Amino acid sequence: MEFGQVAVLIALLAALYFRDDHGFLLAALFLTLVTIVVPTVFYPFAVVWFALAKLLAAVVPPVVLGILFFVMVTPLGFVRRMLGRDTLRLRQFKKGRSSVMNDRDHVYTADDLKDTF
């Protein structure tokens, strides 16, 4: 049934794009009737549609996140390296016996838990 609704939407969008052609409006009406009366007609199309969606869901997020990483995070790392920033103190790690962690002597009060953000 969902594929029938998508097909009707595509036919209506095509009717809006091609305003002079009334064939797309008739196709949308026909697809609406078929979707309501005999929705099982769209079952083979729905199987292909959902298989394509599953494939895209597996492929697209890693590609998009990889592109975002190399476009945003990598240049930022290069800029921070050129500026000499070492927030994690990686250059000092295992250079001596002292810790690279910051000591923070702080007594928490009720005001610290209020409006934490």
C-alpha positions as CSV (number, residue, x, y, z in Angstrom):
1,M,0.0,0.0,0.0
2,E,2.9,2.4,0.8
3,F,4.3,1.9,-2.7
4,G,0.9,2.8,-4.2
5,Q,0.9,6.0,-2.2
6,V,4.4,6.9,-3.4
7,A,3.4,6.1,-7.0
8,V,0.3,8.4,-6.6
9,L,2.6,11.2,-5.2
10,I,5.0,10.8,-8.1
11,A,2.2,11.0,-10.6
12,L,0.8,14.1,-8.9
13,L,4.2,15.8,-8.9
14,A,4.6,15.0,-12.6
15,A,1.1,16.5,-13.2
16,L,2.2,19.7,-11.5
17,Y,5.4,19.8,-13.5
18,F,3.7,19.1,-16.8
19,R,0.6,21.3,-16.4
20,D,-0.7,20.8,-19.9
21,D,-0.7,17.0,-19.8
22,H,-3.7,15.5,-18.1
23,G,-2.5,12.0,-18.4
24,F,-0.6,12.2,-15.2
25,L,-3.7,13.3,-13.3
26,L,-5.6,10.3,-14.8
27,A,-2.7,8.0,-13.8
28,A,-2.8,9.4,-10.3
29,L,-6.5,8.7,-10.1
30,F,-6.1,5.2,-11.4
31,L,-3.2,4.5,-9.0
32,T,-5.3,5.8,-6.1
33,L,-8.2,3.5,-7.0
34,V,-5.8,0.5,-7.4
35,T,-4.2,1.3,-4.1
36,I,-7.5,1.4,-2.3
37,V,-9.2,-1.6,-4.0
38,V,-6.3,-4.0,-4.8
39,P,-3.2,-3.0,-2.9
40,T,-1.5,-6.4,-3.4
41,V,-0.8,-5.4,-7.0
42,F,2.0,-3.3,-5.7
43,Y,3.7,-6.1,-3.6
44,P,6.5,-6.9,-6.1
45,F,7.3,-3.2,-6.5
46,A,7.3,-2.8,-2.7
47,V,9.8,-5.7,-2.3
48,V,12.2,-4.0,-4.8
49,W,11.5,-0.6,-3.2
50,F,12.3,-1.7,0.3
51,A,15.4,-3.7,-0.8
52,L,16.7,-0.5,-2.5
53,A,16.0,1.4,0.8
54,K,17.9,-1.2,2.8
55,L,20.8,-1.0,0.4
56,L,20.9,2.8,0.6
57,A,20.6,2.7,4.4
58,A,23.7,0.5,4.5
59,V,25.8,2.5,2.0
60,V,24.9,6.2,2.3
61,P,25.6,6.9,6.1
62,P,29.3,5.7,6.0
63,V,29.9,7.6,2.8
64,V,28.4,10.8,4.1
65,L,30.1,10.6,7.4
66,G,33.4,9.9,5.8
67,I,33.0,12.9,3.5
68,L,32.1,15.1,6.5
69,F,35.1,13.8,8.5
70,F,37.6,14.5,5.7
71,V,36.0,17.9,4.9
72,M,35.5,19.2,8.4
73,V,37.5,17.3,11.0
74,T,40.7,16.6,9.1
75,P,41.4,20.3,8.1
76,L,40.6,21.4,11.7
77,G,43.2,18.9,12.9
78,F,45.8,20.2,10.5
79,V,45.1,23.8,11.5
80,R,45.4,22.9,15.2
81,R,48.7,21.1,14.5
82,M,50.1,24.1,12.6
83,L,49.1,26.4,15.4
84,G,50.9,24.1,17.9
85,R,47.8,23.3,19.9
86,D,48.0,20.1,22.0
87,T,44.9,20.0,24.1
88,L,45.3,16.3,24.9
89,R,48.9,16.9,25.8
90,L,50.0,14.0,23.5
91,R,53.5,15.3,23.1
92,Q,54.0,15.0,26.9
93,F,52.6,11.5,27.1
94,K,55.1,8.9,28.4
95,K,57.9,11.4,28.3
96,G,58.4,11.2,32.1
97,R,57.0,9.7,35.2
98,S,54.5,12.4,35.8
99,S,50.9,12.3,34.7
100,V,49.6,14.3,31.8
101,M,46.1,14.5,33.4
102,N,45.0,17.8,35.0
103,D,44.6,17.7,38.8
104,R,41.3,19.4,39.7
105,D,40.7,20.0,43.4
106,H,37.1,21.1,43.4
107,V,34.5,20.6,46.1
108,Y,31.1,20.2,44.4
109,T,28.2,22.1,45.8
110,A,24.5,22.1,45.0
111,D,25.0,25.2,42.8
112,D,27.2,23.0,40.5
113,L,24.3,20.7,39.8
114,K,21.9,23.6,39.1
115,D,21.8,24.9,35.5
116,T,24.5,22.5,34.4
117,F,24.1,23.6,30.8
